[in-house]
Amino acid sequence: MRRAPTAARALTLAASLVAACLTTTAATAAPGATAVAAPQATGAPADGRIAFNDFGTGQIYAVNPNGTALTQLTHEPSGIVARWPAWSPDGSGLLFVRWNPANGMGRIWTMNADGTGQRPFASDAPGYRDYQPRYTPDGRRIVFARCAPNDGLCAIWIMRANGTGRRLLVPSLTSPTETNNFDPAVSPDGRQISFERFGFHGITSQIWVADITGRHAHPVTAPGLQAVSPAWSPDGSQIAFATNCCRAQSSVYVMRTDGTGVRKLATSKWPHNNFGPVYAPSGDQIAFSSDRRYPSVRFEDLFAMRANGGQQHLITTGKKGVVDLAWGPA
């Protein structure tokens, strides 16, 4: 029986921390180009700041879509990493995780949009590790990945926005193969949840979709894509994702929410990678991480492109470890 990755290993793969384990049909900007945010459609909501983790420093930063006003939001001590920022629906604050790489322990915290007011959620379960929190579109609840103690399996949970009422949505599995679930995100209408699943029936990784209750879970990507990092478009019609989760040359794709109409948007020559897509609140652009400017796959830049894959351009941040993207509203 083929065994799924351990929770810690699957988390590392899913989170895209090691670029060598990750990764155009459209035109790409010249290396070193400074980004200019694409124009927005008339009447579309203004796009706010992009938050990200820099794995070189282990801290969370935020930057304007044109690369200006870079701000460090967290100041974690040595041995602790701030990861997985997620904006509140109104843009007033962010969720994030204080993560200890030495033992895998993760705890969900919240902070204001400028990094002040950092505080933990209550009701942490001893030994359990919580990762990748995201608000539901109405801001009333939070979905997240919770892993059992001692590098146990990981499942999708939901709780109220004040940290109470935690309950299981999508369980991990032990039969027929060990299966871990990560990276939950709720559809814009609040009716469905997407997540990435590792190890089910020996499949490395797939994107799944379920009702917000956790029922009717089903895969929407082909096993060979090794898909991870699902991101809903603001109108709820598309899901962007990355391929080749566990090997080099990952690419950014998009599909309809039922898994049809799969299209490649951003790719680079082997062994380079493009991964971690997130939509702008306006829906006009997609931001992603890429190591395309470097001779090796040790560094990651922030890129953006139109939602159809066109006009790919660098957003200059001064950081070379840009992962865990979150694009907030203005």
ABEGO torsion letter per residue (X at the ends): XBBBBBAAAAAAAAAGABAAABXXABBBBBBGBBBBBBBBBBGBBBBBBBBBBBAAAGBBBBBBAAGBGBBBABBBBBGBBBBGBBBBAAGABBBBBBBBAAAGBBBBBBBBAAGBGBBBBBGBBBGBBBBGBBBBAAGABBBBBBBBBGGBBBBBBBBBAAGBGBBBABBBBAOABBBBBBGBBBBAAGABBBBBBBGBGGBABBBBBBBAAGBGBBBABBAAAGBBGBBBBAAGABBBBBBGAABBGBBBBBBBAAGBGBBBABBBBOABBBBGBBBBAAGABBBBBBAAABABAABBBBBBBBAAGBGBBBBBAGBAABBGBBBBBX
